[in-house]
Amino acid sequence: MAGTSPSFVEALAAGPVVLDGGLSNQLEAAGHDLSDALWSARLLAEDPEAVVDAHLAYYKAGAQVAITASYQATFEGFARRGTGAARAAELMARSVELARAAAGQAEAVGVRGPLYVAASAGPYGAMLADGSEYRGRYGLSVDELERFHRPRLEVLAAAGPDVLALETVPDAEEGRALLRAVRGLGVPAYLSYSVAGDRTRAGQPLAEAFAPAAEADEVVAVGVNCCAPGDADRAVRLAAQITGKPVVVYPNSGERWDAGARAWCGSPAFTADRVAAWAAAGARLIGGCCRVGPDAIAELAAVLGR
């Protein structure tokens, strides 16, 4: 970005800012198999251009922020695949570089900037790849979770993203650990919970989960993602009320995965009228998660005047 461009924090203050949609569904639509335990992070080594292309599709659709392919990228996860720590750190940093490259390509073909990069850090359960990212309650202390998250957050921060995306957090305890883990990194962060109704996936009241972020100087937005659009409605209002900070919101499409049939069912509930309501309630960073593709982000961007 040019030196005169607003920083991410400045853009957020002026908001709303458009996030991208689901990176995994865009990669799958291009024919990539993401059934591996590393999910989209596998492509950081095997097909980095595919990651650039997926980010570019969202920038062209009107997204101002791309979330990197590092959600499931951890030292522990890479180690299970025989990848050493140095190479793992290189791949995590590459996730930021690829998103930045996509932003450069987008601006080169006339996409209006500035464009930003959010470095994704998924929850501990994402590394386990056993579904516990939607349950929380790992049996680890806050100190242990902080020790897990801090090394990769240091690597991601050093790669120069505009913001750290502490996303899809299922448990208030892990939220507290992440707030500690981002201290002193010199990069702003947002904290986003995965929720069911008015509680975290682990069952804590959302007010309890949001509250610690109010005092965290590093955290510039608080909210929810990877949830039903209906669950996001109340959460946006509550996050604004509890923290007094800009709200981040990017739910799933509203469709439901049928594990028996191995197919998505139901109808999307991610609609333009909801987007406008979220913005009116205090959301300043708005996008989509699973099953929300470039077409939906283009509609969202139009509603927000992007």
C-alpha positions as CSV (number, residue, x, y, z in Angstrom):
1,M,0.0,0.0,0.0
2,A,1.1,3.6,-0.6
3,G,2.3,5.5,2.4
4,T,-0.6,7.8,2.2
5,S,-3.2,5.0,2.4
6,P,-5.1,4.7,5.6
7,S,-4.0,2.0,8.0
8,F,-6.3,-0.9,8.7
9,V,-7.2,0.7,12.1
10,E,-8.0,4.0,10.4
11,A,-10.1,2.2,7.7
12,L,-12.0,0.3,10.4
13,A,-12.7,3.5,12.3
14,A,-14.2,5.0,9.1
15,G,-15.9,1.7,8.3
16,P,-17.6,-0.5,7.3
17,V,-14.8,-2.6,5.8
18,V,-15.6,-5.7,3.6
19,L,-14.0,-9.0,4.5
20,D,-13.8,-11.9,2.1
21,G,-15.8,-15.1,2.1
22,G,-14.8,-18.7,2.6
23,L,-11.4,-19.4,1.3
24,S,-11.9,-23.2,1.5
25,N,-15.0,-23.2,-0.7
26,Q,-13.3,-21.0,-3.3
27,L,-10.4,-23.5,-3.4
28,E,-12.8,-26.5,-3.6
29,A,-14.7,-24.8,-6.4
30,A,-11.4,-24.6,-8.3
31,G,-11.1,-28.4,-7.9
32,H,-8.7,-28.7,-4.9
33,D,-9.2,-31.5,-2.4
34,L,-9.0,-30.1,1.1
35,S,-9.7,-33.3,3.1
36,D,-6.2,-33.3,4.5
37,A,-5.7,-32.5,8.2
38,L,-3.9,-29.3,7.1
39,W,-6.9,-28.2,5.1
40,S,-6.1,-25.1,2.9
41,A,-2.7,-24.8,4.6
42,R,-1.5,-27.8,2.6
43,L,-1.6,-25.6,-0.6
44,L,0.8,-23.1,0.9
45,A,3.5,-25.6,-0.1
46,E,1.9,-27.6,-2.9
47,D,0.0,-25.0,-4.9
48,P,0.6,-21.4,-3.7
49,E,-0.7,-19.9,-6.9
50,A,-4.1,-21.5,-6.2
51,V,-4.2,-19.6,-2.9
52,V,-3.4,-16.3,-4.8
53,D,-6.1,-17.0,-7.3
54,A,-8.7,-17.6,-4.5
55,H,-7.8,-14.4,-2.7
56,L,-7.9,-12.5,-6.0
57,A,-11.4,-13.7,-6.7
58,Y,-12.6,-12.1,-3.5
59,Y,-10.7,-8.9,-4.0
60,K,-12.3,-8.6,-7.4
61,A,-15.7,-9.2,-5.9
62,G,-15.3,-6.2,-3.6
63,A,-13.5,-7.5,-0.5
64,Q,-11.1,-5.1,1.0
65,V,-9.5,-7.7,3.4
66,A,-8.3,-11.2,2.5
67,I,-7.9,-13.7,5.4
68,T,-4.8,-15.9,4.9
69,A,-4.6,-19.6,4.4
70,S,-3.0,-20.1,7.8
71,Y,-6.1,-21.0,9.8
72,Q,-4.9,-24.6,10.3
73,A,-1.2,-23.8,9.9
74,T,0.7,-24.6,13.2
75,F,4.1,-26.0,14.1
76,E,2.5,-29.0,15.6
77,G,0.3,-29.7,12.6
78,F,3.1,-29.4,10.1
79,A,5.4,-31.6,12.3
80,R,2.9,-34.4,12.0
81,R,3.5,-34.2,8.3
82,G,7.3,-34.3,8.7
83,T,7.8,-30.6,8.2
84,G,10.4,-29.0,10.5
85,A,10.0,-25.9,12.4
86,A,12.0,-23.6,10.1
87,R,10.0,-24.8,7.0
88,A,6.7,-24.5,8.9
89,A,7.5,-20.9,9.9
90,E,8.4,-20.2,6.2
91,L,5.0,-21.5,5.1
92,M,3.1,-19.5,7.7
93,A,4.9,-16.4,6.5
94,R,4.1,-17.3,2.9
95,S,0.4,-17.2,3.7
96,V,0.7,-13.5,4.3
97,E,2.9,-13.0,1.2
98,L,0.4,-14.8,-1.0
99,A,-2.5,-12.6,0.1
100,R,-0.3,-9.5,-0.4
101,A,0.6,-10.7,-3.9
102,A,-3.1,-11.2,-4.7
103,A,-3.8,-7.6,-3.5
104,G,-1.1,-6.3,-5.8
105,Q,-2.6,-8.2,-8.7
106,A,-6.0,-6.9,-7.9
107,E,-4.9,-3.3,-7.8
108,A,-3.0,-3.8,-11.1
109,V,-6.3,-4.7,-12.8
110,G,-8.1,-1.7,-11.4
111,V,-9.6,-3.0,-8.1
112,R,-9.9,0.1,-5.9
113,G,-7.7,0.0,-2.8
114,P,-6.4,0.1,-0.3
115,L,-6.5,-3.7,0.2
116,Y,-5.6,-5.3,3.4
117,V,-4.4,-8.7,4.7
118,A,-5.6,-10.5,7.9
119,A,-3.4,-13.3,9.1
120,S,-5.6,-16.1,10.3
121,A,-4.9,-18.0,13.5
122,G,-7.5,-20.7,14.1
123,P,-8.2,-22.3,17.5
124,Y,-6.3,-25.1,19.1
125,G,-9.0,-27.5,18.0
126,A,-8.3,-26.7,14.3
127,M,-4.8,-28.2,14.8
128,L,-6.3,-31.4,16.2
129,A,-8.6,-31.7,13.1
130,D,-11.1,-33.8,15.1
131,G,-14.0,-31.4,15.3
132,S,-13.1,-30.0,18.7
133,E,-12.7,-26.5,17.2
134,Y,-16.5,-26.5,17.4
135,R,-16.6,-27.7,21.0
136,G,-13.8,-26.1,22.9
137,R,-13.1,-27.5,26.4
138,Y,-9.8,-29.1,25.4
139,G,-8.7,-29.8,28.9
140,L,-5.8,-27.3,28.7
141,S,-5.2,-24.3,30.9
142,V,-5.1,-20.7,29.7
143,D,-1.3,-20.8,30.2
144,E,-1.0,-23.9,28.0
145,L,-3.2,-22.4,25.3
146,E,-1.1,-19.2,25.3
147,R,2.1,-21.2,24.9
148,F,0.5,-23.0,21.9
149,H,-0.6,-19.8,20.2
150,R,2.2,-17.4,20.8
151,P,5.0,-18.9,18.6
152,R,2.9,-18.9,15.4
153,L,1.4,-15.5,16.2
154,E,5.0,-14.2,16.4
155,V,5.7,-15.7,12.9
156,L,2.5,-14.3,11.4
157,A,3.1,-10.9,12.9
158,A,6.6,-10.7,11.6
159,A,5.3,-11.4,8.1
160,G,3.7,-8.0,8.1
161,P,-0.1,-8.5,7.9
162,D,-2.4,-5.5,8.6
163,V,-4.2,-7.4,11.3
164,L,-4.2,-10.7,13.1
165,A,-7.4,-12.7,12.8
166,L,-8.0,-14.7,16.0
167,E,-10.9,-16.5,14.5
168,T,-13.5,-19.2,15.1
169,V,-12.7,-19.4,18.8
170,P,-15.1,-21.8,20.5
171,D,-14.2,-21.2,24.1
172,A,-13.9,-18.1,26.3
173,E,-10.9,-19.6,28.0
174,E,-9.1,-19.8,24.7
175,G,-10.2,-16.3,24.0
176,R,-8.4,-15.1,27.1
177,A,-5.3,-17.1,26.1
178,L,-5.3,-15.4,22.7
179,L,-5.6,-12.0,24.2
180,R,-2.5,-12.7,26.3
181,A,-0.7,-14.2,23.3
182,V,-1.0,-11.1,21.1
183,R,0.5,-8.7,23.6
184,G,3.4,-6.8,22.4
185,L,3.5,-8.1,18.8
186,G,3.0,-4.7,17.3
187,V,0.1,-5.8,15.0
188,P,-3.5,-5.1,15.7
189,A,-5.8,-8.1,16.1
190,Y,-9.5,-9.0,16.1
191,L,-11.1,-11.7,18.2
192,S,-14.0,-13.6,16.7
193,Y,-15.9,-16.4,18.4
194,S,-17.8,-19.3,16.9
195,V,-21.2,-19.4,18.6
196,A,-24.5,-21.2,19.0
197,G,-27.4,-19.1,20.0
198,D,-26.2,-16.6,22.6
199,R,-23.3,-18.7,23.9
200,T,-19.9,-19.8,22.7
201,R,-19.6,-23.3,21.3
202,A,-18.2,-24.3,24.7
203,G,-21.4,-23.0,26.4
204,Q,-20.2,-19.8,28.1
205,P,-22.5,-16.7,27.8
206,L,-21.2,-14.4,25.0
207,A,-21.2,-11.4,27.4
208,E,-18.6,-13.3,29.5
209,A,-16.5,-14.2,26.4
210,F,-16.5,-10.6,24.9
211,A,-15.8,-8.7,28.1
212,P,-12.0,-9.3,28.4
213,A,-11.4,-7.9,24.9
214,A,-12.7,-4.5,26.1
215,E,-9.5,-3.9,28.0
216,A,-7.1,-5.4,25.4
217,D,-5.3,-2.5,23.6
218,E,-4.2,-4.8,20.8
219,V,-7.7,-5.9,19.9
220,V,-9.4,-3.5,17.4
221,A,-12.6,-5.5,16.8
222,V,-14.6,-8.2,18.5
223,G,-17.4,-10.4,17.2
224,V,-18.4,-13.7,15.7
225,N,-17.8,-15.9,12.6
226,C,-18.5,-19.4,11.3
227,C,-22.0,-19.4,12.8
228,A,-25.6,-19.2,11.5
229,P,-26.5,-15.8,10.2
230,G,-29.4,-15.7,12.8
231,D,-27.0,-16.2,15.6
232,A,-24.9,-13.3,14.4
233,D,-27.8,-10.9,14.7
234,R,-27.9,-10.6,18.5
235,A,-24.1,-11.2,18.8
236,V,-23.3,-8.1,16.9
237,R,-25.4,-5.9,19.2
238,L,-24.0,-7.6,22.3
239,A,-20.3,-7.3,21.2
240,A,-20.8,-3.5,20.6
241,Q,-22.6,-3.1,23.9
242,I,-20.1,-5.1,26.0
243,T,-16.8,-3.9,24.5
244,G,-17.5,-0.5,22.9
245,K,-15.3,-1.5,20.0
246,P,-16.0,-2.0,16.3
247,V,-17.6,-5.4,15.7
248,V,-16.5,-8.1,13.3
249,V,-19.0,-10.5,11.8
250,Y,-18.7,-13.1,9.1
251,P,-21.2,-16.0,9.5
252,N,-21.7,-19.1,7.3
253,S,-24.2,-19.2,4.5
254,G,-26.9,-20.7,6.7
255,E,-26.8,-24.1,5.0
256,R,-26.3,-27.2,7.1
257,W,-23.9,-30.0,6.5
258,D,-25.6,-33.5,6.5
259,A,-22.8,-35.8,7.6
260,G,-24.8,-38.9,6.7
261,A,-25.5,-37.8,3.1
262,R,-22.2,-35.9,2.9
263,A,-24.0,-32.9,1.4
264,W,-25.0,-29.4,2.3
265,C,-28.8,-28.9,2.8
266,G,-31.2,-26.1,3.4
267,S,-31.2,-22.7,1.9
268,P,-28.8,-19.8,2.4
269,A,-29.8,-17.2,5.0
270,F,-27.0,-14.8,4.3
271,T,-29.0,-11.8,2.9
272,A,-28.4,-8.2,2.1
273,D,-31.0,-7.0,4.7
274,R,-29.0,-8.7,7.4
275,V,-25.8,-7.1,6.3
276,A,-27.3,-3.6,6.6
277,A,-28.7,-4.5,10.1
278,W,-25.3,-5.6,11.3
279,A,-23.7,-2.4,10.1
280,A,-26.4,-0.4,11.8
281,A,-25.8,-2.3,15.1
282,G,-22.1,-1.5,15.1
283,A,-20.4,-4.0,12.7
284,R,-17.5,-2.4,11.0
285,L,-15.8,-5.5,9.6
286,I,-18.3,-7.6,7.6
287,G,-17.9,-10.7,5.4
288,G,-18.7,-14.3,5.1
289,C,-17.3,-17.7,6.2
290,C,-18.2,-21.2,5.0
291,R,-20.2,-21.5,1.8
292,V,-20.2,-17.7,1.2
293,G,-18.5,-17.2,-2.1
294,P,-17.4,-14.2,-4.3
295,D,-21.0,-13.6,-5.6
296,A,-22.3,-13.2,-2.1
297,I,-19.4,-10.9,-1.2
298,A,-20.1,-8.8,-4.3
299,E,-23.7,-8.3,-3.0
300,L,-22.5,-7.5,0.5
301,A,-20.0,-5.0,-0.9
302,A,-22.8,-3.3,-2.9
303,V,-25.0,-3.0,0.2
304,L,-22.1,-1.4,2.1
305,G,-21.3,1.0,-0.8
306,R,-18.0,-0.6,-1.6
